[in-house]
Amino acid sequence: MKSYIVLSLFVTLCAGGAIPNMPLDNSNYVEGKSRYIWMPDGDNVPHLVDLQAATTASQPRNGEDNQYWLYTRQNPQSHQLLIPNDVASVRNSNFNASLPIKVIVHGWISSGTSEINPMIRDAYLQIGDFNIIVVDWSGAAGGIYTSAVLAVPSVGQHLGNFLNWLISDFGGNFRNMHLVGFSLGGHVIGNAGRVVGGRIARLTALDPAGPQWSGNRFSLNRHDGIYVETIHTDGGLLGIFDPISDADFYPNGGRDPQPGCPSSPCSHARAYELFAASVVHNHLFGRHCRDITEARHNRCRGTMHQMGNSHLRKRGYGLFALSTGAEWPY
Ligand SMILES: *[C@@H]1O[C@H](CO)[C@@H](O)[C@H](O)[C@H]1NC(C)=O
């Protein structure tokens, strides 16, 4: 019995199953091998996630519970609830089909009130008037990570169906639509774009979640929208490092530590801070890289391409790297 316990402990350690003892320290994490990783929730509280945890049927896994919160310059702070297939909920709101639609999708253990939402919403409303739709999928995004991963396809499908209904019943155009998703939300927007046949003008994934997404057929890919862009800031840890979009940006090498960040969760969150700053200032320029090694070492010298910003007709292909500052607006 004793030798069995010793053996199984040995096997666990060899398989990279050692529990990282320092909160927030993901430095020993190896994608595809390690069992545990520290992940922040929407309030930046760290949780130790077991990537082999059994999924639970009691955790909702259905995008039916998605909520769609509308903000415009007429209601910049308090949302109006848009309800799928409820015509009055849209008619009686400030939704304006002639304005572009910007959709913001949060990540794990987060909600429509998590920091990412007001940060990106306020950035947009500072530069113009838009239909800002914050997706609250807190029910399925809460609880254990492995279950939240399984919820992503359905959450994305319901979002895609809702946007399809909005366009077909109230006017507007997929060419005036931009979806922005952080971490697991980066994969949600991919699934939403797929449901409407890749017709959405622009998708921006902010450090799309890495654990359990390599080789996952529901992962974001470059066919999910007309122009698909990813900003990698904690690649190989909480985010994906490999390029998966038309244009993949690697600020400061695309990995932890980002400037001024003491931890991998901070580097992960930097993706939406950089994006929000770029919406306001459009001041961050990547340089084209010949390969991923150049990107990782931030040694790219090719043509310039703007990272982030609010433009709907953006185009660009390849890998791009750049240096940023440590504080807003970076
Ligand atoms: C909708 O947006 C357009 C374009 O900005 C504007 O001209 C129009 O007045 C808006 N409609 C309403 C009802 O606010």
The ligand as a MOL file (V3000), in Angstrom:
LIG
                    3D

  0  0  0     0  0            999 V3000
M  V30 BEGIN CTAB
M  V30 COUNTS 14 14 0 0 0
M  V30 BEGIN ATOM
M  V30 1 C -29.1050 56.7160 -35.1410 0
M  V30 2 O -27.7570 57.0060 -35.4880 0
M  V30 3 C -27.6450 57.8890 -36.6020 0
M  V30 4 C -26.1800 57.9560 -36.9830 0
M  V30 5 O -25.4150 58.4770 -35.9450 0
M  V30 6 C -28.2390 59.2370 -36.2110 0
M  V30 7 O -28.1490 60.1280 -37.3030 0
M  V30 8 C -29.6840 59.0430 -35.7880 0
M  V30 9 O -30.2100 60.2710 -35.3240 0
M  V30 10 C -29.8210 57.9870 -34.7090 0
M  V30 11 N -31.2180 57.7040 -34.4660 0
M  V30 12 C -31.7770 57.8730 -33.2780 0
M  V30 13 C -33.2150 57.5140 -33.1920 0
M  V30 14 O -31.1680 58.2910 -32.3180 0
M  V30 END ATOM
M  V30 BEGIN BOND
M  V30 1 1 1 2
M  V30 2 1 1 10
M  V30 3 1 2 3
M  V30 4 1 3 4
M  V30 5 1 3 6
M  V30 6 1 4 5
M  V30 7 1 6 7
M  V30 8 1 6 8
M  V30 9 1 8 9
M  V30 10 1 8 10
M  V30 11 1 10 11
M  V30 12 1 11 12
M  V30 13 1 12 13
M  V30 14 2 12 14
M  V30 END BOND
M  V30 END CTAB
M  END
